[in-house]
Amino acid sequence: MSSRRQAARTSSWPPARTRWRWASRSTSTSQRLTEPSYPRPVSPDELGFEKIVYEKAPPRATITLNRPEILNAFDFQMLRELARACEDASWDDEIRVVVLTGAGRAFCVGADLSSWAEDYLDQPTEYWKWFGAFKDAHDRLREIGKPTVARINGIAVGGGNELQMACDLAVMVDDAFIRHVGPEHGSVPAGGATQWLTIMVGDRRAREIVLMCEEIPAAKAEE
């Protein structure tokens, strides 16, 4: 028996967190994962999320970014979970509005940079995989097809601010602020700020927010 066939016989799959179903078994013991045959929503418990809390209380669904110990900075897994939650909410006809918020004292401070040096900077192909998840999460939130509300419970920085910009509406606690920090560190906003912020606040003010990297408190943001 070839080594390839032997590997197929003995391979095992980890438990699926997304709503996949096992395909019919063939004569071999290997298993295949298949895409859902139709857009059926599922209960949040079936999805098994670890980095977000996804709750349904029709007609509202709430997505809570849940890494409060690092101010809800997102990693690859959180981005994938956010995209999947948005997909499920878009499929659920009982859900008519989606609320996005953060756990603890922050809404979201953007990307979790703690592992970048090891995981991405020396492996550019891996970075582009991460960036694909980053773009997909923002796009799915923006294009969900239902009203979305960002409940900004604390600071919203960088890519976290772009998440709230992807929502249709936003409410903000008085002591929160928004800020872009990328240009201070040699990067640019890549989640839509350079496109959408100009539509929201005008070209000159958008340039000021992005390039000056200053905190915008809630009272000023309301203007």
Backbone as JSON, one array per atom type, in Angstrom:
{
  "sequence": "MSSRRQAARTSSWPPARTRWRWASRSTSTSQRLTEPSYPRPVSPDELGFEKIVYEKAPPRATITLNRPEILNAFDFQMLRELARACEDASWDDEIRVVVLTGAGRAFCVGADLSSWAEDYLDQPTEYWKWFGAFKDAHDRLREIGKPTVARINGIAVGGGNELQMACDLAVMVDDAFIRHVGPEHGSVPAGGATQWLTIMVGDRRAREIVLMCEEIPAAKAEE",
  "N": [[0.85, -1.2, 0.0], [0.53, 2.2, -0.84], [2.29, 5.01, 0.64], [0.78, 7.31, 0.66], [-1.9, 6.4, 0.51], [-1.97, 4.97, 2.87], [-1.67, 7.05, 4.74], [-4.05, 8.39, 4.31], [-5.85, 6.53, 5.3], [-5.3, 6.46, 8.01], [-5.54, 9.04, 8.91], [-6.93, 11.71, 10.9], [-9.58, 13.92, 11.72], [-9.99, 17.11, 13.3], [-12.58, 18.04, 15.65], [-15.31, 19.71, 14.1], [-15.99, 23.19, 14.23], [-17.57, 24.9, 12.83], [-20.68, 24.82, 10.96], [-20.47, 22.16, 9.55], [-21.07, 19.1, 7.79], [-20.63, 15.59, 7.94], [-19.66, 13.84, 5.05], [-21.03, 11.03, 3.23], [-19.68, 7.91, 4.15], [-17.06, 6.32, 2.41], [-15.7, 3.28, 1.04], [-13.25, 3.35, 2.21], [-11.68, 4.45, 5.31], [-11.34, 7.14, 5.53], [-12.45, 10.57, 5.93], [-14.58, 13.17, 4.71], [-15.1, 16.67, 4.58], [-17.93, 18.69, 3.93], [-19.44, 21.5, 2.27], [-22.23, 23.44, 3.56], [-25.43, 22.47, 2.32], [-27.42, 24.27, 1.87], [-28.36, 27.65, 2.79], [-28.7, 27.51, 5.88], [-29.45, 28.81, 9.01], [-27.95, 28.42, 12.27], [-27.9, 27.47, 15.77], [-26.15, 29.56, 18.13], [-24.61, 27.98, 19.9], [-23.91, 25.73, 18.43], [-21.9, 26.63, 16.83], [-19.61, 27.02, 18.31], [-17.83, 29.12, 19.09], [-14.84, 30.78, 20.25], [-13.44, 33.16, 20.55], [-15.22, 35.19, 20.27], [-18.46, 36.23, 21.48], [-21.52, 35.09, 20.55], [-24.82, 35.86, 20.28], [-28.32, 35.27, 20.08], [-31.35, 36.9, 20.15], [-34.07, 37.11, 18.92], [-35.74, 39.93, 17.54], [-33.0, 40.51, 17.37], [-29.49, 40.09, 16.97], [-26.46, 39.68, 18.71], [-23.06, 40.39, 18.61], [-20.21, 39.95, 20.39], [-17.0, 41.03, 20.79], [-14.5, 39.21, 22.29], [-12.0, 39.34, 23.9], [-11.06, 40.57, 26.34], [-8.81, 40.91, 27.94], [-6.76, 41.78, 26.34], [-7.79, 44.05, 25.27], [-9.61, 43.39, 23.32], [-8.27, 42.97, 20.92], [-7.89, 41.7, 17.65], [-7.19, 38.44, 16.38], [-6.3, 35.91, 13.93], [-8.17, 33.82, 14.32], [-10.3, 35.11, 15.69], [-11.16, 36.9, 13.69], [-12.07, 35.12, 11.73], [-14.16, 33.91, 13.13], [-15.85, 36.1, 13.54], [-16.58, 36.72, 10.9], [-17.98, 34.37, 10.26], [-20.1, 34.48, 12.09], [-21.44, 36.75, 11.16], [-22.22, 35.78, 8.68], [-24.01, 33.74, 9.46], [-25.98, 35.26, 10.8], [-26.93, 36.72, 8.65], [-28.24, 34.77, 7.24], [-30.37, 34.09, 8.84], [-33.7, 34.49, 9.07], [-35.19, 35.41, 11.2], [-33.66, 37.25, 12.44], [-33.22, 40.67, 12.51], [-31.66, 42.82, 13.02], [-28.27, 43.54, 13.77], [-26.02, 43.75, 16.41], [-22.87, 44.99, 17.26], [-20.31, 44.75, 19.61], [-17.92, 45.2, 22.33], [-16.19, 43.25, 24.83], [-15.57, 44.1, 28.25], [-13.48, 46.97, 28.86], [-12.94, 48.06, 26.4], [-13.79, 48.63, 22.97], [-12.53, 47.7, 20.52], [-9.13, 47.32, 19.69], [-7.94, 46.91, 17.28], [-5.58, 45.0, 15.34], [-4.01, 42.15, 16.85], [-0.85, 42.45, 17.62], [1.1, 41.01, 18.87], [2.1, 38.51, 18.13], [3.02, 38.84, 15.6], [5.72, 39.2, 14.73], [6.82, 36.67, 14.91], [4.97, 35.02, 13.57], [4.23, 36.21, 11.12], [5.83, 38.37, 9.96], [8.26, 37.32, 9.07], [7.3, 35.52, 7.33], [5.88, 36.07, 4.66], [3.84, 34.95, 3.04], [2.11, 33.84, 4.88], [1.2, 36.12, 6.13], [-0.47, 37.25, 4.18], [-2.53, 35.45, 4.16], [-3.62, 35.94, 6.68], [-4.39, 38.61, 6.25], [-6.34, 38.26, 4.33], [-8.38, 37.13, 5.89], [-8.85, 39.29, 7.57], [-9.84, 41.24, 5.77], [-12.11, 39.87, 4.85], [-13.72, 39.66, 7.15], [-14.38, 42.36, 7.7], [-15.69, 42.98, 5.3], [-17.88, 41.18, 5.28], [-19.31, 42.07, 7.49], [-19.97, 44.65, 6.64], [-21.51, 44.1, 4.41], [-23.72, 42.64, 5.19], [-26.43, 42.81, 4.81], [-28.44, 43.5, 6.52], [-29.59, 45.85, 9.0], [-26.96, 47.21, 10.94], [-25.47, 47.85, 14.09], [-22.99, 49.52, 15.82], [-22.03, 49.22, 19.06], [-20.25, 51.15, 20.85], [-18.41, 50.61, 23.4], [-16.09, 51.38, 24.57], [-12.67, 52.31, 23.93], [-11.92, 52.6, 20.45], [-9.79, 51.64, 18.14], [-7.63, 51.95, 15.31], [-7.85, 49.13, 13.25], [-10.01, 48.32, 14.73], [-11.58, 50.6, 14.91], [-12.27, 50.73, 12.26], [-13.95, 48.54, 12.11], [-16.23, 49.48, 13.49], [-16.91, 51.47, 11.72], [-17.76, 49.97, 9.59], [-20.31, 49.34, 10.26], [-23.81, 50.25, 10.07], [-24.9, 52.14, 11.84], [-23.85, 53.86, 14.85], [-23.39, 53.93, 18.35], [-22.06, 55.49, 21.26], [-20.22, 55.42, 24.27], [-19.73, 58.04, 26.71], [-17.08, 58.38, 27.63], [-15.42, 57.18, 25.8], [-13.17, 56.88, 22.95], [-12.18, 57.32, 19.51], [-9.58, 56.34, 17.25], [-6.91, 56.46, 14.89], [-3.91, 54.75, 14.34], [-2.04, 53.71, 12.65], [-0.39, 55.2, 10.65], [1.55, 56.32, 12.33], [3.2, 54.23, 12.76], [4.14, 53.34, 10.38], [2.26, 52.1, 8.71], [-0.86, 51.83, 6.88], [-4.4, 52.57, 7.14], [-6.25, 49.73, 6.46], [-8.71, 48.6, 6.37], [-10.8, 49.94, 5.24], [-10.97, 52.61, 6.0], [-9.68, 54.66, 4.53], [-11.31, 54.83, 2.37], [-14.08, 54.86, 3.22], [-14.24, 56.67, 5.32], [-13.93, 59.21, 4.26], [-16.37, 59.57, 2.99], [-18.06, 59.66, 5.15], [-17.23, 61.84, 6.81], [-16.13, 63.75, 5.2], [-13.5, 64.81, 2.94], [-11.18, 66.36, 3.82], [-11.36, 66.34, 6.65], [-11.27, 63.62, 7.09], [-8.66, 63.04, 6.24], [-7.28, 64.4, 8.23], [-7.99, 62.92, 10.54], [-6.9, 60.39, 9.95], [-4.16, 60.9, 9.34], [-3.12, 62.49, 11.41], [-3.42, 60.99, 13.68], [-4.72, 61.38, 16.13], [-6.61, 61.29, 19.2], [-10.11, 61.03, 19.05], [-12.59, 62.17, 20.86], [-15.82, 61.12, 22.21], [-17.72, 63.24, 22.16], [-16.73, 64.94, 20.17], [-16.69, 63.19, 18.03], [-19.38, 62.88, 17.6], [-20.05, 65.17, 16.28]],
  "CA": [[0.0, 0.0, 0.0], [1.35, 3.42, -0.91], [2.29, 5.81, 1.87], [-0.31, 8.27, 0.58], [-3.14, 5.72, 0.88], [-1.89, 4.64, 4.29], [-1.92, 8.28, 5.49], [-5.48, 8.69, 4.21], [-6.59, 5.62, 6.17], [-5.05, 6.7, 9.44], [-5.68, 10.45, 9.27], [-8.1, 12.07, 11.71], [-9.97, 15.33, 11.62], [-10.43, 17.69, 14.58], [-14.02, 18.35, 15.65], [-15.62, 20.93, 13.36], [-16.69, 24.21, 14.99], [-18.58, 25.48, 11.97], [-21.73, 23.86, 10.68], [-20.17, 21.24, 8.47], [-21.62, 17.77, 8.05], [-19.79, 14.56, 7.36], [-20.16, 13.2, 3.84], [-21.21, 9.59, 3.37], [-18.42, 7.2, 4.17], [-16.76, 5.45, 1.3], [-15.18, 2.01, 1.51], [-12.11, 3.63, 3.07], [-12.04, 5.04, 6.6], [-11.11, 8.58, 5.51], [-13.68, 11.35, 6.0], [-14.52, 14.42, 3.96], [-15.99, 17.73, 5.02], [-18.65, 19.29, 2.81], [-20.11, 22.77, 2.52], [-23.67, 23.31, 3.76], [-26.15, 22.35, 1.06], [-28.28, 25.46, 1.73], [-28.02, 28.63, 3.84], [-29.52, 27.3, 7.07], [-28.85, 29.33, 10.24], [-27.83, 27.45, 13.36], [-27.83, 28.11, 17.08], [-24.78, 29.95, 18.45], [-23.88, 26.9, 20.56], [-23.38, 24.82, 17.42], [-20.74, 27.21, 16.16], [-18.46, 26.78, 19.17], [-16.86, 30.22, 19.04], [-13.97, 30.93, 21.41], [-12.91, 34.52, 20.66], [-16.36, 36.1, 20.29], [-19.72, 35.71, 22.03], [-22.57, 35.3, 19.56], [-26.11, 35.62, 20.93], [-29.52, 35.59, 19.31], [-32.59, 37.18, 20.87], [-34.81, 37.71, 17.81], [-35.13, 40.12, 16.21], [-31.65, 41.05, 17.48], [-28.32, 39.25, 17.23], [-25.37, 40.47, 19.29], [-21.71, 39.83, 18.5], [-19.32, 40.6, 21.35], [-15.59, 40.69, 20.69], [-14.32, 38.72, 23.66], [-10.63, 39.17, 24.39], [-10.91, 41.81, 27.12], [-7.48, 41.02, 28.55], [-5.91, 42.53, 25.41], [-8.64, 45.1, 24.72], [-10.34, 42.83, 22.16], [-7.47, 42.92, 19.69], [-8.29, 40.51, 16.91], [-6.24, 37.56, 15.71], [-6.88, 35.21, 12.79], [-9.36, 33.08, 14.74], [-11.41, 36.03, 15.94], [-11.65, 37.4, 12.41], [-12.84, 34.05, 11.09], [-15.41, 33.74, 13.87], [-16.69, 37.26, 13.25], [-17.13, 36.54, 9.55], [-18.96, 33.28, 10.29], [-21.29, 34.96, 12.8], [-22.14, 37.63, 10.23], [-22.86, 34.92, 7.68], [-25.16, 33.08, 10.07], [-27.02, 36.27, 11.02], [-27.52, 37.09, 7.35], [-29.09, 33.66, 6.82], [-31.46, 33.88, 9.79], [-34.79, 35.42, 8.77], [-35.72, 35.97, 12.44], [-32.76, 38.32, 12.87], [-33.46, 41.86, 11.7], [-30.63, 43.81, 13.32], [-27.08, 42.95, 14.38], [-25.28, 44.68, 17.26], [-21.48, 44.61, 17.48], [-19.75, 45.45, 20.76], [-16.73, 44.57, 22.88], [-16.22, 42.9, 26.25], [-14.64, 44.87, 29.07], [-13.4, 48.42, 28.77], [-12.61, 48.49, 25.04], [-14.53, 48.08, 21.83], [-11.51, 46.9, 19.83], [-7.94, 48.13, 19.39], [-7.33, 46.49, 16.03], [-4.89, 43.71, 15.25], [-3.12, 41.68, 17.91], [0.49, 42.46, 17.01], [2.07, 40.34, 19.73], [2.7, 37.34, 17.48], [3.34, 39.11, 14.2], [7.13, 39.01, 14.43], [7.08, 35.24, 14.75], [4.03, 34.34, 12.68], [3.93, 36.83, 9.83], [6.82, 39.25, 9.35], [9.25, 36.51, 8.38], [6.58, 34.58, 6.46], [4.92, 36.94, 3.97], [2.66, 34.24, 2.54], [1.2, 33.69, 6.01], [0.57, 37.42, 6.37], [-1.56, 37.47, 3.24], [-3.66, 34.63, 4.63], [-4.23, 36.72, 7.77], [-5.03, 39.79, 5.71], [-7.57, 37.8, 3.7], [-9.39, 37.0, 6.95], [-9.13, 40.66, 8.0], [-10.71, 41.85, 4.76], [-13.37, 39.15, 4.79], [-14.53, 40.01, 8.32], [-14.92, 43.7, 7.49], [-16.63, 42.95, 4.17], [-19.12, 40.49, 5.67], [-20.06, 42.96, 8.37], [-20.47, 45.77, 5.85], [-22.43, 43.63, 3.37], [-24.55, 41.62, 5.81], [-27.78, 42.89, 4.26], [-29.37, 43.87, 7.59], [-29.05, 46.98, 9.75], [-25.94, 46.88, 11.94], [-25.21, 48.93, 15.05], [-21.8, 49.38, 16.66], [-22.19, 49.76, 20.42], [-18.86, 51.42, 21.19], [-18.39, 50.63, 24.86], [-14.77, 51.84, 25.0], [-11.83, 52.81, 22.84], [-11.96, 51.93, 19.14], [-8.53, 52.1, 17.57], [-7.12, 51.26, 14.13], [-8.8, 48.23, 12.62], [-11.22, 48.3, 15.54], [-12.4, 51.73, 14.46], [-12.82, 50.38, 10.95], [-15.09, 47.65, 12.34], [-17.44, 50.27, 13.77], [-17.25, 52.18, 10.49], [-18.45, 49.04, 8.7], [-21.7, 49.25, 10.69], [-24.68, 51.32, 9.57], [-25.07, 53.14, 12.89], [-22.97, 53.67, 16.0], [-23.62, 54.65, 19.59], [-20.75, 55.55, 21.9], [-20.24, 55.92, 25.65], [-19.15, 59.38, 26.79], [-15.64, 58.4, 27.9], [-14.7, 56.44, 24.77], [-12.63, 57.67, 21.85], [-11.72, 56.59, 18.34], [-8.26, 56.81, 16.85], [-6.11, 55.67, 13.96], [-2.51, 54.8, 14.79], [-1.17, 53.09, 11.67], [0.65, 56.06, 10.07], [2.63, 56.52, 13.3], [4.04, 53.03, 12.79], [4.52, 52.95, 9.03], [1.23, 51.37, 7.98], [-2.03, 52.63, 6.52], [-5.66, 51.88, 7.41], [-6.5, 48.8, 5.36], [-10.03, 48.01, 6.51], [-11.83, 50.78, 4.64], [-11.0, 54.01, 6.47], [-9.28, 55.59, 3.48], [-12.42, 54.96, 1.42], [-15.38, 55.15, 3.82], [-14.2, 57.82, 6.23], [-14.14, 60.43, 3.47], [-17.81, 59.67, 2.75], [-18.73, 59.96, 6.42], [-16.89, 63.12, 7.43], [-15.52, 64.66, 4.24], [-12.12, 64.49, 2.59], [-10.16, 67.02, 4.65], [-11.43, 65.86, 8.02], [-10.8, 62.24, 7.07], [-7.19, 63.09, 6.2], [-6.83, 64.82, 9.56], [-8.15, 61.81, 11.47], [-5.99, 59.3, 9.6], [-2.75, 61.28, 9.33], [-2.69, 63.08, 12.68], [-3.44, 59.92, 14.7], [-5.15, 61.95, 17.4], [-7.83, 60.76, 19.78], [-11.36, 61.74, 18.78], [-13.53, 61.79, 21.93], [-17.2, 60.89, 21.79], [-18.41, 64.5, 21.87], [-16.28, 65.43, 18.87], [-17.12, 62.23, 17.02], [-20.8, 63.12, 17.34], [-20.16, 66.28, 15.34]],
  "C": [[0.88, 1.25, 0.0], [1.26, 4.19, 0.39], [1.16, 6.82, 1.86], [-1.63, 7.64, 0.99], [-3.14, 5.36, 2.36], [-2.19, 5.86, 5.16], [-3.4, 8.62, 5.48], [-6.3, 7.81, 5.14], [-6.48, 6.0, 7.64], [-5.25, 8.14, 9.86], [-6.94, 10.67, 10.09], [-8.35, 13.55, 11.57], [-10.33, 15.84, 13.0], [-11.92, 17.97, 14.52], [-14.3, 19.68, 14.96], [-16.37, 21.9, 14.25], [-17.78, 24.86, 14.15], [-19.59, 24.41, 11.59], [-21.39, 23.08, 9.42], [-20.9, 19.93, 8.77], [-20.71, 16.75, 7.37], [-20.45, 14.01, 6.09], [-20.29, 11.7, 4.1], [-19.85, 8.9, 3.32], [-18.27, 6.35, 2.92], [-16.25, 4.13, 1.87], [-13.94, 2.21, 2.36], [-12.59, 4.29, 4.35], [-11.82, 6.54, 6.62], [-12.44, 9.31, 5.46], [-13.48, 12.66, 5.26], [-15.49, 15.4, 4.57], [-16.66, 18.36, 3.81], [-19.22, 20.63, 3.23], [-21.58, 22.52, 2.82], [-24.4, 23.28, 2.42], [-27.1, 23.52, 0.81], [-28.0, 26.38, 2.91], [-28.91, 28.52, 5.06], [-28.82, 27.89, 8.29], [-28.84, 28.26, 11.31], [-27.83, 28.21, 14.69], [-26.38, 28.49, 17.38], [-23.96, 28.85, 19.1], [-23.26, 25.93, 19.56], [-22.09, 25.33, 16.8], [-19.47, 27.12, 17.01], [-17.41, 27.88, 19.15], [-16.08, 30.33, 20.36], [-13.51, 32.38, 21.63], [-14.0, 35.59, 20.59], [-17.51, 35.42, 21.02], [-20.82, 36.09, 21.04], [-23.9, 34.9, 20.19], [-27.25, 36.03, 20.01], [-30.7, 35.78, 20.27], [-33.49, 37.89, 19.87], [-35.74, 38.83, 18.27], [-33.68, 40.6, 16.22], [-30.63, 39.92, 17.64], [-27.21, 40.16, 17.74], [-24.06, 39.71, 19.15], [-20.81, 40.62, 19.43], [-17.89, 40.12, 21.14], [-15.09, 40.38, 22.1], [-12.87, 38.34, 23.97], [-10.3, 40.38, 25.26], [-9.53, 42.0, 27.72], [-6.49, 41.74, 27.65], [-6.76, 43.53, 24.61], [-9.29, 44.68, 23.4], [-9.59, 42.97, 20.84], [-7.79, 41.62, 18.96], [-7.09, 39.76, 16.33], [-6.97, 36.85, 14.58], [-8.18, 34.52, 13.19], [-10.54, 34.0, 15.01], [-12.0, 36.56, 14.64], [-12.5, 36.37, 11.7], [-14.18, 33.85, 11.81], [-16.36, 34.9, 13.62], [-17.34, 37.12, 11.89], [-18.21, 35.47, 9.55], [-20.23, 33.71, 11.01], [-22.11, 35.89, 11.9], [-22.87, 36.82, 9.17], [-24.11, 34.27, 8.25], [-26.3, 34.07, 10.3], [-27.7, 36.68, 9.72], [-28.46, 36.01, 6.85], [-30.35, 33.52, 7.67], [-32.55, 34.93, 9.57], [-35.42, 36.01, 10.03], [-34.87, 37.12, 12.96], [-32.93, 39.5, 11.93], [-32.45, 42.97, 11.97], [-29.49, 43.1, 14.03], [-26.33, 44.03, 15.14], [-23.87, 44.14, 17.46], [-20.93, 45.42, 18.64], [-18.52, 44.7, 21.25], [-16.92, 44.24, 24.35], [-15.22, 43.77, 27.01], [-14.65, 46.34, 28.75], [-13.04, 48.93, 27.38], [-13.59, 47.9, 24.04], [-13.6, 47.15, 21.06], [-10.34, 47.81, 19.49], [-7.22, 47.65, 18.13], [-6.61, 45.17, 16.16], [-4.06, 43.42, 16.49], [-1.73, 41.52, 17.31], [1.5, 41.62, 17.77], [2.77, 39.17, 19.05], [3.15, 37.61, 16.05], [4.79, 38.82, 13.87], [7.43, 37.55, 14.14], [6.24, 34.63, 13.64], [3.96, 34.9, 11.27], [5.09, 37.59, 9.2], [7.89, 38.49, 8.59], [8.62, 35.5, 7.43], [5.5, 35.35, 5.7], [3.69, 36.21, 3.43], [1.64, 34.03, 3.65], [0.49, 35.01, 6.31], [-0.61, 37.63, 5.43], [-2.77, 36.6, 3.56], [-4.4, 35.37, 5.75], [-4.98, 37.91, 7.2], [-6.31, 39.42, 4.96], [-8.7, 37.65, 4.7], [-9.8, 38.38, 7.47], [-10.11, 41.34, 7.05], [-12.09, 41.18, 4.74], [-14.28, 39.52, 5.95], [-15.17, 41.38, 8.15], [-15.97, 43.69, 6.38], [-17.95, 42.28, 4.56], [-19.97, 41.33, 6.6], [-20.7, 44.09, 7.57], [-21.59, 45.33, 4.9], [-23.43, 42.61, 3.9], [-25.99, 41.67, 5.31], [-28.85, 43.2, 5.29], [-28.77, 45.05, 8.34], [-28.06, 46.49, 10.82], [-25.67, 48.11, 12.8], [-23.95, 48.61, 15.83], [-22.09, 50.02, 18.01], [-20.78, 49.93, 20.99], [-18.77, 51.65, 22.69], [-17.06, 51.13, 25.43], [-13.97, 52.25, 23.78], [-11.96, 51.94, 21.59], [-10.8, 52.46, 18.32], [-8.18, 51.28, 16.33], [-8.17, 50.42, 13.45], [-10.07, 48.07, 13.42], [-12.15, 49.44, 15.2], [-13.01, 51.44, 13.1], [-13.96, 49.38, 11.07], [-16.34, 48.45, 12.64], [-17.86, 51.07, 12.55], [-17.99, 51.29, 9.51], [-19.92, 48.87, 9.07], [-22.51, 50.44, 10.15], [-24.81, 52.47, 10.56], [-24.09, 52.85, 14.02], [-23.46, 54.5, 17.17], [-22.36, 54.49, 20.43], [-20.88, 56.07, 23.33], [-19.43, 57.21, 25.73], [-17.63, 59.38, 26.94], [-14.82, 57.59, 26.9], [-14.08, 57.41, 23.77], [-12.28, 56.74, 20.69], [-10.38, 57.17, 17.91], [-7.68, 55.88, 15.8], [-4.64, 55.85, 14.32], [-1.54, 54.29, 13.73], [-0.07, 53.98, 11.12], [1.8, 56.36, 11.03], [3.63, 55.38, 13.28], [4.35, 52.5, 11.39], [3.52, 52.11, 8.29], [0.06, 52.3, 7.69], [-3.29, 51.87, 6.91], [-6.05, 51.01, 6.22], [-7.88, 48.17, 5.42], [-11.15, 48.9, 6.01], [-11.81, 52.23, 5.03], [-10.63, 54.99, 5.37], [-10.37, 55.76, 2.43], [-13.68, 55.5, 2.11], [-15.37, 56.38, 4.71], [-14.42, 59.12, 5.48], [-15.62, 60.65, 3.18], [-18.52, 60.13, 4.01], [-18.48, 61.38, 6.91], [-16.3, 64.13, 6.46], [-14.03, 64.4, 4.08], [-11.09, 65.07, 3.55], [-10.18, 66.5, 6.09], [-10.97, 64.4, 8.1], [-9.28, 62.18, 7.03], [-6.64, 63.47, 7.57], [-6.89, 63.66, 10.55], [-7.11, 60.73, 11.22], [-4.53, 59.7, 9.78], [-2.25, 61.82, 10.67], [-2.68, 62.07, 13.83], [-3.82, 60.43, 16.09], [-6.43, 61.28, 17.89], [-9.01, 61.66, 19.44], [-12.36, 61.33, 19.86], [-14.96, 61.72, 21.41], [-17.91, 62.17, 21.4], [-18.02, 65.04, 20.51], [-16.71, 64.49, 17.76], [-18.58, 62.44, 16.64], [-20.99, 64.23, 16.33], [-20.06, 65.79, 13.89]]
}
